[in-house]
């Protein structure tokens, strides 16, 4: 099996090295990761500037490719240009910090896995609860074991998964909960501070929701010390609303397509027209 490994903490992140060692037990691993930390960039991609790619060595072996871009960029260019063969699996992680609840929407780690799913490849995002002295060495074997068992039990079609490991699961016998993503809104609070020049600035507190619903979700399960496994989908169409909206009727009586000021047909700008004509002479 050929595995593409990426992350959003950067190619030199300890979590990446820890899970790479474990994934080599499952197959050949190609590492393509951001040259610098890209946490919280979501699904940003680079298309207005070139992507700089550099090989990175570890001792006497090639460690992987460092990409001057986002996690999604890494997956795109890896599958299209850098991997010796099309990956059978994309793994994004091992991230420093949980990616659960609505943080899934902002996460560069999850975005990289989503990009792999775009290509029709089973993809897994894996994150560990943040700690200054995070035990990636303990979390990586758990992550590998979960990924291995997911591959053994999943359906044949490609699927996108999100795995979160709380610190509490690193001791004793951990348990896995298959749960939905929590969509409780939070994180709207900011601290107002003043810099040395007297200018105000604001720092997001990132506080978790004070109260959670009764349904078991990734946030509630993590709070109880369970590892969470959530199947995700990047198709954001709301089918229930779509079915209702397809019965809507739109009418155009009294509406004239124009230039935005109601003065008739759109007029071609004179300057633009002159430039276009000059190109043909």
Secondary structure, DSSP 8 states (H G I E B T S, - for coil): -EEEEE-SS-TT-HHHHHHHHHHTTTSEEEEEEESS--TT-TT----SS---EEEEEETTEEEEEEESS-HHHHHHHIIIIISSS--SEEEEEEEES---GGGGGT-HHHHHHHHHHHTT--EEEEEE---TT--HHHHHHHHHHHHHHHHHHS-SS--EEEEEE-GGGGSS---EEE-B---------EEEEE-TTS-EEEEE-----SS--SS-BHHHHHHTT-EEEEEE------HHHHHHHTT-----TT----SSSSSSS----HHHHHHHHHHT-
